Amino acid sequence: MYKIKQEASDFIVDEITNLKFLDKGKYSVFLLKKKDYTTSRAVSVVCKKLRINRKFVGYAGNKDKKAITSQYISIKGSNSKGFDLSDISLEFKGYLNEPICLGDLYGNSFEIKVITSEKIKKLDRIVNYFGEQRFSKNNAEVGKLIVKGDFKKAVEIVDEKVVQDYLADKPNDFIGALRKIPLKILKLYVHAYQSLLWNKMAEKEKSNKKIPIIGFGTEPSKIINELLKEEKIGLRDFIIRSIPELSSEGSERDLFVDVEDLEVDKGYNLKFKLKKGSYATEVVRQMFT
């Protein structure tokens, strides 16, 4: 047994950027530091503080809530030099001619305090499973229902007030209700289900290769066909005709990922780096598996 994230200071995440900042440009770049905030909520605070529209803010990915994190954000046309509050701050870093978008980073560095009495295994690489944060309470379940076209059941388990308000007026328009959810969130549901399928395939694979993130463009294989049969879906189900924006062609993900620059002190304080898209919680979990 082990515990992490007992306090926000037990889990420190710093984004490693691969962007080159300019002396001038259309977009101002800031380092956003936060404690006990989701990235989404922190961006809302930034927008309110600077009196800007949220659509002008870009960032490379979401960071943990119960943590102290830093990440880069871009703001179109801002003249601000930042601000510093007790649990959130914004520090000006330079300019870009394009906004920061999802995936615009090399990776992240981590400092994690692990509370345990067990022996830890030092790993230089791990199976690149999607971590628990990817799935939340029922993200994958909602995603599966969307893929299967069961929009009625999907809206029944979605915890969004805007959905319930819409259904109060139009009780049978389930697609319309789902469309009230921001597109990024809707895509997250589908991606969570794809991630769950990937994790299931990764449990059966042992070779050092890439594994498909299943979508309508995925090449079938024995393992994929068996999994689809088990899930009672087909590849073409990822073409979501009722909400075409959610259709997913699929991609690939490395089965293994390197744990870079790992340090473990006697108090089980861990330091390491991971490339983007990989989960520090999986590093810790696999150290105790």
Secondary structure, 3 states (H helix, E strand, C coil): CEECCCCHHHEEEEEECCCCCECCCCEEEEEEEEECCCHHHHHHHHHHHHCCCHHHEEECCCCCCCCEEEEEEEEECCCCCEEECCCEEEEEEEEECCCCCCCCCCEEEEEEECEECCCCCCCCEEECCCCHHHCCCCHHHHHHHHHCCCHHHHHHHCCCHHHHHHHHHCCCCHHHHHCCCCHHHHHHHHHHHHHHHHHHHHCCCCCCCEEEECCCCCCCCHHHHHHHHHHCCCHHHHCCCCCHHHCCCCEEEECEEECEEEEECCCCEEEEEEECCCCHHHHHHHHCC
